[in-house]
Amino acid sequence: MNARGLSRCQRQLLKELGDAYCANRIDGASCIYRDYGDHDVEICGGRTIRAPFHVFVWQKRPHMEIVERYMDLPHDGKQLAELLRQIAQRYDV
């Protein structure tokens, strides 16, 4: 779990989510990332306690497209973990 480039708040969330997630740089911004093969999950924002998190699910094939988006999520690790668990159920094949 390499957390280089993440803020303290993002590193805390990454730690709570566990080894399935990693730090990644997407479009020049540091974010939390998980690869599901044909889909990716990107968690961005949340750099400070006041800044909300945003979760995007990207479909990679046949072309890159956002298939789910969750905006302005609070700094609640349990709530985010539950949302990500539901996403994993849909895309972790």
MDAnalysis code that builds the backbone (N, CA, C; Angstrom):
import MDAnalysis as mda
import numpy as np

u = mda.Universe.empty(279, n_residues=93, atom_resindex=np.repeat(np.arange(93), 3), trajectory=True)
u.add_TopologyAttr("name", ["N", "CA", "C"] * 93)
u.add_TopologyAttr("resid", np.arange(1, 94))
u.add_TopologyAttr("resname", ["MET", "ASN", "ALA", "ARG", "GLY", "LEU", "SER", "ARG", "CYS", "GLN", "ARG", "GLN", "LEU", "LEU", "LYS", "GLU", "LEU", "GLY", "ASP", "ALA", "TYR", "CYS", "ALA", "ASN", "ARG", "ILE", "ASP", "GLY", "ALA", "SER", "CYS", "ILE", "TYR", "ARG", "ASP", "TYR", "GLY", "ASP", "HIS", "ASP", "VAL", "GLU", "ILE", "CYS", "GLY", "GLY", "ARG", "THR", "ILE", "ARG", "ALA", "PRO", "PHE", "HIS", "VAL", "PHE", "VAL", "TRP", "GLN", "LYS", "ARG", "PRO", "HIS", "MET", "GLU", "ILE", "VAL", "GLU", "ARG", "TYR", "MET", "ASP", "LEU", "PRO", "HIS", "ASP", "GLY", "LYS", "GLN", "LEU", "ALA", "GLU", "LEU", "LEU", "ARG", "GLN", "ILE", "ALA", "GLN", "ARG", "TYR", "ASP", "VAL"])
u.atoms.positions = np.array([
    [0.848, -1.174, 0.000],
    [0.000, 0.000, 0.000],
    [0.891, 1.234, 0.000],
    [1.162, 1.768, -1.179],
    [1.985, 2.958, -1.316],
    [1.079, 4.180, -1.261],
    [1.278, 5.037, -0.295],
    [0.417, 6.203, -0.104],
    [1.097, 7.491, -0.529],
    [2.156, 7.404, -1.316],
    [2.888, 8.592, -1.734],
    [1.980, 9.542, -2.514],
    [2.015, 10.817, -2.164],
    [1.231, 11.834, -2.846],
    [-0.144, 12.071, -2.244],
    [-0.587, 11.196, -1.353],
    [-1.890, 11.366, -0.728],
    [-1.790, 12.275, 0.492],
    [-2.864, 12.979, 0.783],
    [-2.923, 13.801, 1.987],
    [-3.112, 12.895, 3.207],
    [-3.015, 13.479, 4.383],
    [-3.211, 12.710, 5.613],
    [-4.598, 12.078, 5.648],
    [-5.630, 12.837, 5.257],
    [-7.000, 12.309, 5.241],
    [-7.139, 11.157, 4.245],
    [-6.544, 11.296, 3.082],
    [-6.609, 10.229, 2.083],
    [-5.838, 8.995, 2.546],
    [-4.684, 9.195, 3.174],
    [-3.905, 8.061, 3.682],
    [-4.690, 7.298, 4.751],
    [-5.413, 8.025, 5.599],
    [-6.225, 7.376, 6.627],
    [-7.313, 6.510, 5.987],
    [-7.984, 7.035, 4.978],
    [-9.014, 6.255, 4.291],
    [-8.390, 5.041, 3.614],
    [-7.257, 5.219, 2.947],
    [-6.583, 4.100, 2.288],
    [-6.247, 3.008, 3.293],
    [-5.780, 3.397, 4.464],
    [-5.460, 2.432, 5.513],
    [-6.719, 1.669, 5.940],
    [-7.831, 2.381, 6.100],
    [-9.087, 1.738, 6.487],
    [-9.592, 0.781, 5.415],
    [-9.369, 1.093, 4.145],
    [-9.875, 0.257, 3.051],
    [-9.059, -1.011, 2.859],
    [-7.784, -0.977, 3.200],
    [-6.961, -2.180, 3.119],
    [-6.192, -2.323, 1.823],
    [-5.554, -3.480, 1.685],
    [-4.593, -3.728, 0.612],
    [-5.197, -3.851, -0.781],
    [-6.501, -3.996, -0.898],
    [-7.120, -4.091, -2.229],
    [-7.046, -2.751, -2.965],
    [-6.833, -1.667, -2.220],
    [-6.770, -0.324, -2.794],
    [-5.337, 0.181, -2.751],
    [-5.017, 1.096, -3.660],
    [-3.674, 1.669, -3.703],
    [-3.768, 3.145, -4.056],
    [-2.672, 3.843, -3.872],
    [-2.576, 5.235, -4.305],
    [-2.230, 5.229, -5.787],
    [-2.818, 6.152, -6.517],
    [-2.548, 6.261, -7.938],
    [-2.665, 7.727, -8.337],
    [-2.025, 8.081, -9.421],
    [-2.103, 9.448, -9.935],
    [-2.918, 9.396, -11.210],
    [-4.086, 10.058, -11.210],
    [-4.981, 10.061, -12.362],
    [-5.284, 11.505, -12.720],
    [-5.067, 11.845, -13.977],
    [-5.277, 13.217, -14.451],
    [-4.534, 14.232, -13.589],
    [-3.358, 13.865, -13.130],
    [-2.509, 14.773, -12.367],
    [-2.845, 14.895, -10.895],
    [-3.859, 14.176, -10.436],
    [-4.251, 14.266, -9.026],
    [-4.027, 12.930, -8.328],
    [-3.593, 12.987, -7.084],
    [-3.424, 11.775, -6.299],
    [-4.796, 11.297, -5.828],
    [-5.033, 10.002, -5.973],
    [-6.319, 9.446, -5.577],
    [-6.115, 8.019, -5.071],
    [-7.194, 7.430, -4.608],
    [-7.213, 6.036, -4.163],
    [-7.863, 5.239, -5.287],
    [-7.334, 4.070, -5.572],
    [-7.702, 3.354, -6.798],
    [-7.836, 1.861, -6.532],
    [-8.750, 1.233, -7.273],
    [-8.863, -0.223, -7.270],
    [-9.218, -0.683, -8.674],
    [-8.538, -1.712, -9.143],
    [-8.741, -2.269, -10.478],
    [-9.580, -3.538, -10.374],
    [-10.680, -3.581, -11.121],
    [-11.535, -4.767, -11.176],
    [-11.475, -5.438, -12.552],
    [-10.437, -5.210, -13.308],
    [-10.353, -5.794, -14.644],
    [-11.015, -4.889, -15.660],
    [-12.294, -5.128, -15.953],
    [-13.019, -4.302, -16.921],
    [-13.500, -2.982, -16.330],
    [-13.365, -2.817, -15.012],
    [-13.795, -1.607, -14.325],
    [-12.715, -1.150, -13.348],
    [-12.690, 0.147, -13.086],
    [-11.804, 0.741, -12.088],
    [-12.650, 1.569, -11.133],
    [-12.195, 1.663, -9.896],
    [-12.805, 2.567, -8.928],
    [-11.766, 3.620, -8.569],
    [-12.167, 4.866, -8.657],
    [-11.307, 6.011, -8.339],
    [-11.972, 6.801, -7.217],
    [-11.246, 7.021, -6.134],
    [-11.734, 7.819, -5.015],
    [-10.848, 9.057, -4.962],
    [-11.438, 10.188, -5.231],
    [-10.650, 11.418, -5.239],
    [-11.258, 12.421, -4.280],
    [-10.588, 13.551, -4.140],
    [-11.033, 14.554, -3.187],
    [-10.630, 14.156, -1.783],
    [-11.265, 14.758, -0.805],
    [-11.001, 14.413, 0.583],
    [-9.615, 14.764, 1.073],
    [-8.981, 15.716, 0.432],
    [-7.603, 16.056, 0.821],
    [-7.542, 16.706, 2.200],
    [-8.628, 17.367, 2.612],
    [-8.718, 17.940, 3.955],
    [-10.000, 17.423, 4.602],
    [-10.150, 17.626, 5.881],
    [-11.328, 17.138, 6.600],
    [-12.601, 17.820, 6.090],
    [-12.476, 19.003, 5.528],
    [-13.645, 19.729, 5.011],
    [-13.950, 19.395, 3.553],
    [-13.014, 18.812, 2.856],
    [-13.206, 18.502, 1.433],
    [-13.859, 17.124, 1.288],
    [-14.967, 17.028, 0.571],
    [-15.650, 15.747, 0.428],
    [-14.897, 14.793, -0.497],
    [-15.218, 13.524, -0.362],
    [-14.704, 12.500, -1.277],
    [-15.666, 12.350, -2.452],
    [-15.132, 11.892, -3.579],
    [-15.924, 11.586, -4.768],
    [-15.487, 10.202, -5.233],
    [-16.451, 9.367, -5.584],
    [-16.158, 8.009, -6.046],
    [-16.669, 7.864, -7.478],
    [-15.791, 7.386, -8.351],
    [-16.146, 7.142, -9.747],
    [-15.860, 5.682, -10.079],
    [-16.781, 5.047, -10.778],
    [-16.562, 3.706, -11.322],
    [-16.446, 3.883, -12.827],
    [-15.303, 3.462, -13.364],
    [-15.017, 3.580, -14.789],
    [-15.142, 2.221, -15.452],
    [-15.842, 2.169, -16.557],
    [-15.846, 0.989, -17.426],
    [-14.722, 1.191, -18.434],
    [-13.869, 0.183, -18.598],
    [-12.714, 0.338, -19.484],
    [-12.954, -0.188, -20.893],
    [-13.863, -1.116, -21.045],
    [-14.127, -1.715, -22.350],
    [-15.612, -1.661, -22.649],
    [-16.030, -1.371, -23.841],
    [-15.251, -1.188, -25.066],
    [-14.568, 0.179, -25.158],
    [-14.933, 1.126, -24.280],
    [-14.259, 2.428, -24.217],
    [-14.397, 2.970, -22.789],
    [-13.539, 3.915, -22.435],
    [-13.567, 4.503, -21.096],
    [-14.847, 5.317, -20.920],
    [-15.570, 5.001, -19.845],
    [-16.828, 5.686, -19.575],
    [-17.142, 5.575, -18.082],
    [-17.602, 6.664, -17.492],
    [-18.036, 6.612, -16.098],
    [-19.408, 5.951, -16.056],
    [-19.528, 4.868, -15.269],
    [-20.801, 4.163, -15.172],
    [-21.500, 4.412, -13.838],
    [-20.753, 4.868, -12.828],
    [-21.340, 5.258, -11.542],
    [-20.521, 6.403, -10.988],
    [-21.205, 7.329, -10.320],
    [-20.498, 8.420, -9.645],
    [-21.242, 8.786, -8.376],
    [-20.474, 9.023, -7.339],
    [-21.001, 9.402, -6.028],
    [-20.216, 10.627, -5.590],
    [-20.918, 11.731, -5.468],
    [-20.251, 13.004, -5.225],
    [-20.488, 13.492, -3.792],
    [-19.536, 14.274, -3.313],
    [-19.661, 14.999, -2.045],
    [-19.941, 14.087, -0.858],
    [-19.170, 13.014, -0.752],
    [-19.320, 12.069, 0.355],
    [-18.529, 12.552, 1.566],
    [-19.087, 12.406, 2.757],
    [-18.409, 12.883, 3.965],
    [-17.229, 11.991, 4.352],
    [-16.429, 12.489, 5.273],
    [-15.289, 11.743, 5.812],
    [-15.791, 10.734, 6.837],
    [-16.423, 9.705, 6.361],
    [-16.954, 8.643, 7.208],
    [-16.458, 7.325, 6.623],
    [-15.373, 6.800, 7.206],
    [-14.743, 5.598, 6.678],
    [-15.695, 4.418, 6.573],
    [-16.573, 4.248, 7.556],
    [-17.513, 3.122, 7.527],
    [-18.515, 3.278, 6.397],
    [-19.011, 4.487, 6.191],
    [-19.969, 4.734, 5.113],
    [-19.310, 4.507, 3.750],
    [-18.103, 5.030, 3.577],
    [-17.390, 4.827, 2.312],
    [-17.073, 3.348, 2.094],
    [-16.646, 2.660, 3.141],
    [-16.331, 1.234, 3.024],
    [-17.566, 0.441, 2.616],
    [-18.730, 0.791, 3.146],
    [-19.971, 0.100, 2.777],
    [-20.322, 0.358, 1.315],
    [-20.212, 1.597, 0.870],
    [-20.455, 1.910, -0.540],
    [-19.505, 1.117, -1.430],
    [-18.228, 1.082, -1.069],
    [-17.234, 0.365, -1.872],
    [-17.457, -1.142, -1.835],
    [-17.973, -1.667, -0.737],
    [-18.314, -3.087, -0.668],
    [-19.437, -3.397, -1.654],
    [-20.440, -2.530, -1.733],
    [-21.535, -2.713, -2.680],
    [-21.043, -2.628, -4.123],
    [-20.154, -1.700, -4.381],
    [-19.559, -1.585, -5.720],
    [-18.788, -2.854, -6.046],
    [-18.004, -3.355, -5.098],
    [-17.231, -4.588, -5.315],
    [-18.148, -5.759, -5.655],
    [-19.295, -5.843, -5.032],
    [-20.231, -6.926, -5.334],
    [-20.683, -6.876, -6.785],
    [-20.788, -5.686, -7.350],
    [-21.234, -5.541, -8.746],
    [-20.129, -5.812, -9.755],
    [-18.879, -5.499, -9.405],
    [-17.814, -5.505, -10.417],
    [-16.686, -6.494, -10.172],
    [-16.588, -7.084, -9.013],
    [-15.491, -8.015, -8.709],
    [-15.883, -9.404, -9.199],
    [-15.492, -9.709, -10.416],
    [-15.855, -11.004, -11.014],
    [-14.687, -11.955, -11.052],
])
